[in-house]
Amino acid sequence: MDLLRRAALRALGAFTPTWGGGAVPVSRPAPPTQPTQPARGEELIFFGEGEPSREKPWRILGQIGRTFIVVETPEGLEIVDQHVAHERVLFEKFQDGGEIQVQRFLIPVQVELPFDQAEALRAAIPSLRALGVELEPFGGNAFLVRGWPLVLAERQAKLGFEGPLRAVATLWREGQRELLQLRREVACAAAVRAGEELSPEEQEALIAAWKDTKEPARCPHGRPIAVKLTFPEIREKLGR
């Protein structure tokens, strides 16, 4: 029976988890070095609950290079890195101090890692469970992803789980085993990528969510999120 169970689960490994019925087939996730570009017909990325009735002291001028969002403020311009801005939003949602809610999948997702990373990931399973990541060794270098933090699950299911699990395994092998470090990797893996086209509505929602974070200056890894140019600086550079 165990062999039959394993064969059935391996056959289902190419399906994304669902939380209300049958699985939906998806293509393999692109390598990390090749940013994905979702079709505009897909459902919009959810960045959080907005407040459309609140008047904002800023406006979106647009996305440039499919990587940066240009924002006009009363003081000047902000050029925002969409990836690290979304990292900050997700990290703070994931670290809100409350009990972590877990999205458990009706159909677990199989992930296979190289031997050295698989060994490290097995050792990290108890720590990952504290972050809402539920893994089960599945023989050899394979694992079954049975649950993921609720605030990240839908987006990460579309991107695939191998990337964040590889990142966690690498940290563990390097001796970086604090929960904070692991939390950063799990949260940041679901962020929009550089090169990912965002609709005007998505740009607006992302900037609104980013401006509402507690620490909007830097991403969880310490990188700056935006470059600011004041109107006096722009005038000076243009000789006005």
N, C-alpha and C positions, 0 to 999 in steps of 0.2 A: 504493500500500500504506500509505503514511503516513496518508493521509486515512481509510482503513478502520480502521487501528489507533487513531487519535484518536477516531473515532466510537464504536468499541467501548468504549474506556476511558471516554468521556464517559457512555455508557449505563450503565456500571457504577459511576458516581460516587455513586449513592445507596445503595451497599452498604458495610457496615462491613468492615474487613479481617479475614480469618481466617487462622489459622496451621495449619490441618489439613484444609482441604477447601473447600467452596463458601462463598460469601459469605452473610451473613444480612442481610436488609433491615432498616433502622432508620429511625425518624422523624428529621426534621431537629432538631438541638439547639436548645433554647430560648435566647432572647437572654440575655446575661450578667446583665441586671437582673431576670430572672424565674427564681428558683431552681427546679431540677427536684425532683420528689418521686417517687422510684421506687416502683413497686407492691411491696407486701410479699411478693408471690409470687416476686419475682426472687431470684437468687442473692445471698447475703450479700456485702457489700463486704469484701475481704481487706485487713486492716491490718498483717499480719505474723504471724510465728510466736509463739504465746502459750506460757505456761508454766502450764497449768491446775493442776498439782500444787503450785505454789508458793503459800503462804499470803500474801495481800496485806494490807497494813495500811490498806486503804481499801475502800470499797464504793460502788457506783453507786446514787444515789437516783432518777435518771431524767433524761429530756430535757425541757427547758422551751422553749417557743416554737419548737420544731423547729430550734433554733440553738445552745442551750447545754446542757451536761451537768453535772449537780450531783453532786459527789463528797463523801462524808463521809470525813474523815481523823481520826486521833487528836487533831489540833490544832483541827479545826473543819470548815468547808465550803470547797470550791473550786468556783467556777462557771467552767466551761471553755468557751471558744469552739471549737466543733467544727471549724470551717473552718481556723482558724489552727493549731490543734493538729495537724490532719492535714497542713497545709503543712509544719510542722516535721518530722514523721515522714518524709514523702516527700523533703524536701530532704536530710536526712541519709542516707537510703538511696541517693539519687542521687549523693551526694558522699562516698562511702565510701572514696575514694582508689584503688580498684582500676580495672581496665580496664572501660570501659562496654560492657555487653552490649546488642546491638541486636536487636529483634524485627523481622525483615523480613516484609513482607506479601505473600502470594501474589497478592492483587489490590490494586494501589495505590489510594489514595483521592485523588480530585481535590478541590482547594480553590481557590477564586477570591477574590482580594482586590481592593480598589480600586486604581487605577493607582499612586498615590503610595506605598501600602503595598507593592504588588507589587514596585516598583522597589527599595525598601529591603530586602525579603526576599530578592530575588535576590542582593544584595550580601552578605547575612548567611549565605548557604548554606555557605561553607567553615567559618565559626565554628560553625554548627549541627551540621555533620558531626562536629566534635570532641566534641559533646555527645550523639552517638548519634541525631541527627535527620537522616534522609536524605531530601532533597527534590530534585526534578527539575523545571526549568521546562518548561511544557507549552504554550507559546504564549500571547501576550497577557498577561493577568493571572493565568493559571492555573498551578498547580503540582501535581505528583503526590507524595504522601507515600508513600515506599517503605519507610521504617523509622522506628522510634521506640525510645527507651530501654526496655529490657525491663521494668524495675521499674514503669514508668508506662503501658506500652502498652495493657494490657487495659482499664483504667479509662478512659484517654483515648479509646480507640476508641469506647466507649459514649457519651462526652460530645461527641465531634467534635474535629477538629483546627484548625478555623478560629480559635477563641479564642486559644490560645497562639501561633499564628503571627501573628495580628494584634498581640498584645502585644509579641512580639519585633520586629516591623517598626516599631512605634511607638518602642520603645527605640532601635532603630538610627537612626531619623530624628532622634531627640533627641541623638544622639552618645553614648549609653550602650551601648558595644560590648564591655565587658569580659565574659569568659566567665561570671564569677560572676553578673552581672546577668541574662544570658540563661538561665543555669541555674536561677535563681530562678523565672523566668516559666514555663519548661517544666515544672519540678517542681510548682509551685503550681497550675497549671491543672487537674491531676488530683485536687485535694483535694475532699472533700465540701463541699457548699455550705451556706450559711445557708438554713434553710427545708427542708432535706432530712431527712426522718424516718429515724431509725436504730432498728433493733431493739435490744432489751436486749443481745443477743450482740454486735452491732456497737459499741454504746456501750462495753461492757466491753473489747473488743479495741482500740478506738481509745485509750482512756485508758491501758491497759497499754502500748501502743506509745509513746504520748506520754511517759509517765513514764520510759520506758527511753531517751529521747533524751539527747544530751549537753548540749543547751541548751534545757531545757523552759520557760524563762521567756518567751521571745519567738519570734515567727515569723521566717522568713528576711528579711522586710522591716522588722523591728524592732517590730512591734506586740505588746503584751502578750497572752499566751494565756489567762491565768486571773486571776480576782479571788479573794482568800482572805479569809475571815471567821473569826477565831478564836472559840472558845466564850466566852472572857471578853468579847470585843467584842459578841457576840450577847446575852449576859446583861446587859451594861451598857445596850445599846439598849432592852432589854425591861424594865429596872428590876428585875432579879433579883439 
